[in-house]
């Protein structure tokens, strides 16, 4: 069955959505009437009727989402009623859980299964881990990408406050205490208090929550990737746009993982990241890999990234060639550089952080000879930012980056870079980094090959950077105390002071000389 909607006109889509919404409202109204009369089975029949609207193949993701929201909002009324009803008589809840599994159509059946499963959990009946495992496994019954993604999103949203979030160690301690209390109760009062302790026994740990979310994440990613391969090839770009609209549904699983309070660094290193990376690497899909790798960077703690840096970078090398690994590396470098800055500019745990990233960047550039020069420059800019922020007292790291960039420019015969070209814009950002961070242009002479990188610009680019140097000196009230310091500044603004071989005719620089005279 194809994924693409049969009707592509926005007007037709809106009309279909309007008709479906009318059915949802009408059936939901009847469902609520039955609930008011405590006719649970009749209410379930009406809920099945409006959930059948989610079986459509004719709506695009944007319109399907609106229909999905209408249906799930109505399901909240059903859930609230069932929780209230079965908390008074929990003995009937198991029958209801089995009953909804006999719905004839699988889409409404699974939505109701999730809803009743949530009621089951809220009423405290049965094993929480077993119910969660049962529901997430049954959701495999829908393999249509769009319908499956939204069903699993409903599952994730409905259970977000019900997932077990207790450390394993706490469970062991609580179980020991409960057993001790039970023995004491049996000796003094018979079996009554012992049975009460069993009811209070904790059910599930954070490991169960992680297993549940990872299972759901893996299945959602597979459905999301499958969207790319359904429909005619001429509509590939349209499918890619629709996939990007749905990416947050998959990424929410990673957000949920990061929000678990009992998720420790040890658990993340051993159980979470390896399985997440395995899913990302194995899917072999560019869109999925780029988005999910950036998700991992953004949602998990900085300490977790430092503890798994080598594993994450190794996975970067395993991604498909179409993935823009440069952007992923820059995002991670910027994240850790900011972390170091917020921690008082001290070195992160790994003293070799810069060396690891520098080597990874080098391998990436060597393995991808067709990488655009502007991407190479932006990658070096991220490394320089890391070096300056994480190691402010070791300027040699910044010098290494500038030396590397000089060598790359020489090998690729890059010269006379236009100030407003893609390469020029990235090089401008790179050259401004140490100026902005040190707030003293005199320190630039400590960075080897800074001037060599500056010389790669054309005349306009060099003049623009010189003007930025002068502006920084004025803003930070930089004072030159001797001839050596004067020479440092003059070397940086040489293009404004001395006629250049590539200088266009009739260029006047007296205004810039006036600035430096003022200083």
N, C-alpha and C positions, 0 to 999 in steps of 0.2 A: 504494500500500500504506500503510495507516494506521500511525501511530507508536505509538498506545496499545496496551498489552498486552491481549490478549483476556481474561486472568484477572486480576482486580483484588484478590481476596482475598489477604491476607498469607500465610495458611496455604497456599493453592494455589500462590502464588509460591515459598514455601519448599520445597514438595513438588517443583515443577518443577526448582528449582535443585538439589535433592538428587539427582534422577534424572540431570540433566545432569552433575553432578559425578562420579557413579558411572561414567558413560561416559568422562569425561575420565581418571579414574584408571585404569580398565581398559585403555584404548587407550594411555595413556602408559606403563603397565607393559610392554605388548607392544612399544612403540617402543624402550624401553630394552633389552629383551632382544635386539632386532634390532641395536641399536647395539653391544651387547657382542659380537655375532657379525660385526660389520662389514658387516651387510646394510643398506646405506644406503637403497636404494630401498624396501625393505620397511618400514623405519623411517619414511620419508616417508609411506607409505600410512596407517600408524597415526596419524601426526600429523594428516593430513588428516581422519581419522575424528573425532578429538576436537575439532579446530578447527571442524568442521561444527556443533557445538553452539552456536557463536557466531552462527549464522544465525537464531536464534530471534527472533520478534517478541513473545513472550509475557511477557518479563521487564521489570520496571521498571528504571530506571537503577541503583538501589541493588543489586538482585539481579544485574543484568547485569554490574556491576562485579566482583562476587565471582566470577562464572563467568569473566570476562575474566582475573582474577588467577590463577585455577587454570590456565588454558590457557597464559598467557604464562610462568608459572613453569616449566611443563613444557618450553616451547620453549627455555628457557635450557640445558637438558640437551642438546637437539639442537644448539644453536649451539656449545656447548663441544666436543662431539664433532667437529663439522664443521671447526671451526677447527684442532683438533689433527690431524685426518685430512688436510686439504688443505694444511696448512703443510708436510707431508712430500712432497706431490705436487700442486703448484699448477696443473699443466697441466689437471687435470680440473675445476677450479672453474667455468670458463665453461660447461661442459656441464651442470653441476648448476643453475646460474643460469637457463639456458634451460629445463631439464627441469621445474622447479617451475611454470613459466608455463603448463604444459599441464594443470594440475589442473582438473577439470571444474567445480567450484564456485568462484566468485570470492572468497568470504570466506577459506577456507583457502588459496587460491592466493596472495592478497596478503599474508597473514601469513607464509607460507613465503617469498615473494619478499623481504620485508623481512629475514627471518632470514638467508636465504642472501646477500642483499646485504651485510648486516653482516659475514658471514664473508668475503665477497669483499674488503671494506675492511680487515678485520683481517689478512688474508693479504697485503695490499699489492699486489693484482693489479688492473690496469685503472686508469682515470682516476677518482679519487675524486669530482670534481665531476660527471662524467658519470653515475656510478652513483647519486649522491644525486639528481640531476635526474631520472633515469629512474624511480627508485622513487617519488618524491613525485608524479610525473605519473601513474604507474599507479594510485596510490591513489585517483584520481578515479573509478575503476571502481565504487566503493561510494558511492552517493548517499543511502542510508538514513541519516538523521541520527545515530541512536544507534550503529549499527555503524560508520559512517564516523568518528565522533569517537574511538571507542576504537581503531580501527585506526591512525589518525593519531597518537594518543597513544603507541601502541606504537612507531611509527616514530620519534617524537621521543625517547622514552626510550632506545631501542636505539642511536641514533646520537649521543647526547649527548657521548660522549668521542671521537668519530671525526670531528667536524666540523673542517675546516681553519681554523686560528686564527692565521694568519701575515699580517702587514701586507704590503701590495702592495710597499712599498719594500724590504722584506727579501727578497721573492721576486726582485726585479730584481737585488739585490746577489748573492744566492746563485746565481742563474742565470749572472751574469757570471763569478763565481769558478769555477763548474763548467765553463763553456766554456773558461776559461783553463787549468784543470787538464787538460781533455780534450785540448787542443792539445798541451800539454806531454807528456802521456802518449803520444799518438800518435807524437810525435817520438822518444821514448826507448824505449817498450816496445810499439809497435804499437797495436792497437785494444783490447787487453784492459782497461786502466784506463779508457779513454774510455767503454767500455760500462758499466763499474761506476759511473762518474759519472752516467750517464743513469738508472741504477736509483735512485740517491740523490737525483735531482732532485726538488725539492719539488713537490707536486701540490695545487694549489688555494690560495686565499687566504681571508681573512676575508670578502671580498666574496661568495664562493661559499657560505659558511656563512649569511650574511645572506639571500641570495637563497633558499636552501633553507628557512630558518625562516619568512621572510615569505610564501613560497608556501604552506607548510603552515598558517600562521596564517590567511591569507585563506580557505582552503578550510574550515578548522575553524569559523571564525566564520560562514560561510555555512550550514554544516550546523547549527550551534547556533541560528541565527536561524530556520531552516526548521522547527525543532521547534515553534515557537510557532503555526504555521499548519496543523498537522496534527491531526486529531481533531475531535470535536464542540466547539462553542463553550461548552457548559455545563461542560466540563472545563478551561476556560482557566486557572483558578487552579491546578489540579493540574499542568498543563504548565509554568506559571511556576515552581512549586516544584521540579519536576524539572530545569528548566533551571538554576536556581540551584545545584542539587546538582552540575551538570556544568561550571560556569563555570571551575573551576580547570584543566580540561583545555585550554581555550582560552588562559587567562592564562599557562600554563606556557611557551607560545611566547615571550612577552615576557620572561619570566624568563631563558630560554635566551639571548635576544639580549643582555640586560644582563650575562650572565656571560662573554661573549666578551672575552678579555683584549686583543685587538687592536682592539676597538671604540673609536675615538677620537671626540672631540667633533665633528670635521669630518665624519666618516662618519655620525655620528648626525644631524647637521644636514642633510646633503645627501641621504642615502640611506635612513635608517631611519625617522625620525619622519614625513616627508612621506607615505611609503607606509602607515605604521601609521594615521595620521590619515585618510588617504583611505579606507581600509577601514572605519574606525569610522564616519565621517560617512556614507558611501554605504550602509551597511546599513540605516539608518533604523529601527532597533529600539531602544526605550528601555532595556530590560534590558542589551543588549549595549553600548550607548554608555556608560551609567553605569558599568558594571563595568570596561570596558576603559580608559576615561579615568582612572579611579582606579588601575588597574594601571600605566599609564604613569607616573603620579606616584610610585607607591611603588617601582617596580623600577629606574628609571634614576637616574643620579647627579644631584646638585644642580647641578653645573656645566652639565650638559646642559640642565636645565630653564631656567637663567638664559640660556643661549645661544639658546633657542627659545621664549622666553616669549610673544612676540607671535604666533607661529604657533599655539601651543597655545591661547591665549585666543581667537584668531580662530576656531579649530575649535569652541570651546565655543559660540560664537554660531551655528554651523551645525547644532547638534544638534536633534533633534526637540523640540517644546515640552514633551512629557511628562517629559523628562529633568530631574532636580533639579540644575541647573547650580550652584546655591548650594553644595551639598555638595562638588562638584568644585573650585570656587574656594577654598573653605575648606581643603580638603585640601592644595591647592598652596600657599596662603598659609602655612599652619601648617608645611609642610615647609621652605619657604624661610626662615621666621622662625627655626625651630630651627637651620637651617644657619648663619644669621648669628650666632645666639647661641653656637654651638659654635666659630665662627671668631673668637671674642673680641669679639663685639658690634661688629665693623666693618661698614661698608657693603658689600653685595654688589657685584659687578662693575657692574651697572646702577644708576646713581645715581637713575634715575627709577623704580625698582621700585615704590615706594609709589604714585606717580602713575599708573602703568599699571594696577595693581590697583584703585585708587580709581575710575578712569574706567570700568573694566570693570564694577565693582559698580554704579556709577551707571546705566550703560546697561542692565544686567540688570534693575534695579528698574524703570526706565522702560518697558522692553519687556514686562515681565510685571506689569501692574497688579494682577493677582489674587494676587500672591505674599503669603503670610501674613506678618503683621507680625513674628511670632517668627522667621521666616526672615531677614527684613531685619535684625533686631537681631543675630542670630547672625553674619550676614555682616559687620556693622560690628564685632562683637567680634573677628573674625579680623583685620580691618584694623587695629584698635587694637593687637592683639598684635604684628602686623608692625611698626607704627610704633614701639612702645615697645622692641622687641627689636633691630630693625635700625637705628633712629635714636634712640638714647637721649638724644642731646644736642640733638635738634630736636623739642621737645615740640609744635611747631605742627602736626605731622602728626596727633597724637592729637586736638588741638583741632579739626581739620578734620572728623574722624569724628564727634565729639560734636555739632558744629554741624549736620552733615548729618542726624544722628539727630533732633536737635531739630526741624529743618524738616519731616522726614517725619512725626513725631508731630503736628505742627501741621496739616499738610495732611490727614492721615487722622483728625484729631480723636481722637487716642489720649490718654487721661488716666485717672487713678485706676487704674493697672494693679495687678491683684491680685498679691500677693507670690508665690503658688503657682500662678498661671496659666501657660500655656505662654510667653506674652510675659514675664511676671514672672521666670520661671526664667532665661530668656536674658538679660534685662536685669540680673539679679543677677550673672551671670557676667561681663558686660561691665563693670559698675561695680567689681567686685573686681579686675579685671586690673591697673590702675595701682597699686592699693593693694598687691597682692602683689609687683609688679615693683619699684616704687620703695622699698618698705619704709619709707616716710616719708610719712604722710598730709598733711604740710604742703605737699608738692609738688603736691597735687591742685589747689591754687588757681592753679597755672600753666596748668592745662588749662581753656580757656574752655568754658563750657556744661556742665561736669561736673555742677554743681549743678542745672542745668536738666533734665538727664536724670534726676537723682535725684528731682526734683519730679514726674515723670510717674508715680511710684509712688503707691499709696494709703498710708494711715497705717501699716499693718503693714509694707509694703515699705520705707518710709523708716526706720522704727524698726529693722528687721533690718539695713539697711545701716549705720545709726549704730552699732549694737552691733558690727558687723564692724570699723568704724573704731576703736572703743575697744579691741577685742581686739588689733588690729594695733599700736596705740600701746603697749599693755602688753608685747606680745611683742618689739617692736623698741626698747623703752625710749625712745620719742619724748618729747622735752622741749620745752615751750613757754617761750620766753625773754622774750617781751614781749607786749603787748596785741594786736598785729597777729596774731601766731601763735595767740593764744587765740581771737581772732575767727574765724580760719580753721577751727579745730576746732569752735567753737560753731555755725558755719554748716552744718557737715557733720552735726552731731548735734542740729540744731534741734528735730526732732520729739520728742526725749527731754527737752528742757529747757523748751519753751514749749507751752502748750495750742494744739492745732491745730483748725481748723474741722471736719475730718473725723474727729476723735478720738472713739472710742467712749466712753461714760460709764464711770466707775469704773476708769479706767486709771491705774495708779500707776507712776511711773518713778523713784522715789527710788533704787532699786538701781543704775540706770545713772548717776545723778548721783554716787553714792558711788564708782563706778569712776573717773570723771573727777577727782573730788576726790583720790583716791588717787594718781593720776598727777601 
